[in-house]
Amino acid sequence: MDIVVCVKTNPDPQMVRIRNREPVLEAVPYKLGDLDKNALEAAIQVRDAVGGKVVAVTVAETNRKIKETVKEALAMGADEAVIVDDPAAMTLDQAAVATVIAAAVKKLPACDLLLFGEGSSDNYTGQVPSRVAEKLGVPQVGYARKVEAAEGAVCCERSMDEMIETLELPLPAAVTVVSEINEPRIPSLMHIMKAGSKPTQVWTLADIGVDAAALAPKQEVVSNLAEEQDRKHVLFEGAAAEQAAAFVDALVKEGVVGR
């Protein structure tokens, strides 16, 4: 089975600082999204069960060393990687990203199963998987917590409030997964070292037949601000024990902690 996993590299949220209510991304390291790792782990498990290969596909949406980050997917177990890297791909919205991914998938020799994380770690719009499935004309199921290959089909299980829904989709198909589906593996040192020798292709928009003029954003981000918080400027005086007790009482009154 030829499995394609669409991954996105995002700023490490634990390293993002806030200044004047805006995120500061300078010098922040990038990593694969957590849900993308779940999708990749699911793909590896399906491949190991039925055979085939796993190709990680990503779009370089910012000017950074994308190859180094994609090596993480190869170290986890992807067999190959495809990077769409083009100056015109630096300011894409979700519709344009879906157009680029769909074109890249069409350029691949084969794609039986297309896997995504349910949302990205930064914007978490969840739009791209459905848009890609529509452009490729394949069935899609979301929120999968279990993915298994069947004869010419893929079986998915998802939680729908008080019931468990099981669906079977004919291949080719697209599936988005949730974090409960698995625990992504941590690559060993040996796999990290081998990742550099795995095939990695870098394509431009021209290589996949996409006109940059057709990717003009259909939406504009007006602002991206952290919630405004007013400091209360509360001071505690007295001995250390008295200050500690007063501090706990203040937290209880604010509902931050309970007694």
PyMOL commands that set and color helices and strands:
alter all, ss='L'
color gray80, all
select helices_A, chain A and resi 13-15+34-50+66-76+87-89+94-107+128-136+179-181+189-195+212-215+240-253
alter helices_A, ss='H'
color red, helices_A
select strands_A, chain A and resi 2-6+9-11+17-19+22-24+30-32+53-59+80-84+113-117+140-144+146-150+153-160+163-170+173-177+200-203
alter strands_A, ss='S'
color yellow, strands_A
deselect
rebuild
show_as cartoon
